[in-house]
Amino acid sequence: MTFPRRATVLVAVASAFVAGCGDDAPTDFSATTTNDFFAACTDATADSLLHTRLCQCVIDELTSDLEYATFVELSDAMAVEPAPPTAPEIVDVVADCVIEVGDL
C-alpha cells in the first residue's frame, strides 16, 4: 500500500476511534486523539523515518486545518461500508504532506 493511501486509511481508523467514544467523546483535538492517530499510523518495527514524518505531518495538518467537528463528521462518513471516496479535505492534506515530507 502506498504512503498516501495508507495514511488516508489510517485517518479513517484513528478518527473512527475518536468518533466512537460515546457520551464522553471529546469536543476538540486532544493529546489522546493525536497520539492514537500516530500510533495507528506508524509501526515502530517496520516503518521508515519517511513514513513516520508523513504520519506526523498528516496529523499536524488535520489538527490545524480542520475543526474537530469536521474531523469527526469526515471520520463518520469514512467508517461506513462500503467506504465512500475519501473526502477531498483528507486527500489534500495527505497530498500536501507527501510533497512536503518527500521534498518533491
C-alpha positions as CSV (number, residue, x, y, z in Angstrom):
1,M,0.0,0.0,0.0
2,T,1.4,3.4,-0.9
3,F,2.1,6.0,1.8
4,P,-0.8,8.4,0.8
5,R,-3.3,5.6,0.6
6,R,-2.1,4.1,3.9
7,A,-2.2,7.5,5.6
8,T,-5.8,8.0,4.3
9,V,-6.9,4.6,5.6
10,L,-5.3,5.3,8.9
11,V,-7.0,8.6,9.2
12,A,-10.3,6.7,9.0
13,V,-9.2,4.2,11.5
14,A,-7.9,6.7,14.0
15,S,-10.9,9.0,13.6
16,A,-13.4,6.2,13.9
17,F,-11.9,5.6,17.3
18,V,-12.5,9.3,18.2
19,A,-16.0,9.3,16.8
20,G,-16.9,6.1,18.7
21,C,-16.1,7.4,22.1
22,G,-19.7,7.7,23.2
23,D,-21.0,10.3,25.6
24,D,-17.6,11.2,26.8
25,A,-16.4,12.0,23.3
26,P,-14.1,14.9,23.2
27,T,-15.2,18.2,21.5
28,D,-11.7,19.2,20.5
29,F,-8.5,17.6,19.4
30,S,-6.6,16.3,22.5
31,A,-3.3,14.7,23.1
32,T,-5.1,11.3,23.2
33,T,-6.6,12.0,19.7
34,T,-3.3,12.8,18.2
35,N,-1.4,10.1,20.0
36,D,-4.0,7.5,18.9
37,F,-3.7,8.6,15.3
38,F,0.1,8.5,15.4
39,A,0.1,5.0,17.0
40,A,-2.3,3.7,14.3
41,C,-0.4,5.4,11.5
42,T,3.1,4.1,12.4
43,D,4.6,0.7,13.0
44,A,7.7,1.0,15.1
45,T,9.1,-2.3,13.8
46,A,8.5,-1.7,10.1
47,D,8.1,2.0,9.2
48,S,10.8,4.2,7.9
49,L,11.7,7.7,9.1
50,L,9.9,9.0,5.9
51,H,6.7,7.2,6.9
52,T,6.9,8.5,10.4
53,R,7.4,12.0,9.2
54,L,4.4,11.6,6.8
55,C,2.2,10.4,9.7
56,Q,3.3,13.3,11.8
57,C,2.6,15.8,9.0
58,V,-0.9,14.4,8.4
59,I,-2.0,14.6,12.0
60,D,-0.4,18.1,12.3
61,E,-2.2,19.3,9.2
62,L,-5.5,17.8,10.2
63,T,-5.5,19.3,13.6
64,S,-4.5,22.7,12.3
65,D,-6.7,22.8,9.1
66,L,-9.9,21.1,10.3
67,E,-12.4,21.9,13.0
68,Y,-12.7,19.0,15.3
69,A,-16.4,18.6,14.4
70,T,-15.5,18.4,10.7
71,F,-12.9,15.8,11.5
72,V,-15.5,13.7,13.3
73,E,-18.0,14.2,10.5
74,L,-15.5,13.0,7.9
75,S,-14.5,10.0,10.0
76,D,-18.1,9.0,10.4
77,A,-18.6,9.2,6.7
78,M,-15.5,7.1,6.0
79,A,-16.5,4.5,8.6
80,V,-19.5,3.2,6.5
81,E,-19.3,0.1,4.4
82,P,-18.6,0.2,1.5
83,A,-16.4,3.2,2.2
84,P,-17.2,6.2,0.0
85,P,-14.4,8.0,-1.8
86,T,-12.0,9.7,0.6
87,A,-13.0,13.3,1.4
88,P,-11.2,15.9,-0.6
89,E,-10.0,17.5,2.7
90,I,-8.2,14.4,3.6
91,V,-6.8,13.8,0.1
92,D,-5.5,17.4,0.1
93,V,-3.8,17.0,3.4
94,V,-2.1,13.7,2.5
95,A,-1.0,15.0,-0.9
96,D,0.5,18.1,0.7
97,C,2.3,16.0,3.2
98,V,3.7,13.6,0.6
99,I,5.1,16.6,-1.3
100,E,6.4,18.3,1.9
101,V,7.9,15.2,3.5
102,G,9.1,13.7,0.3
103,D,10.7,17.0,-0.6
104,L,9.2,16.8,-4.0
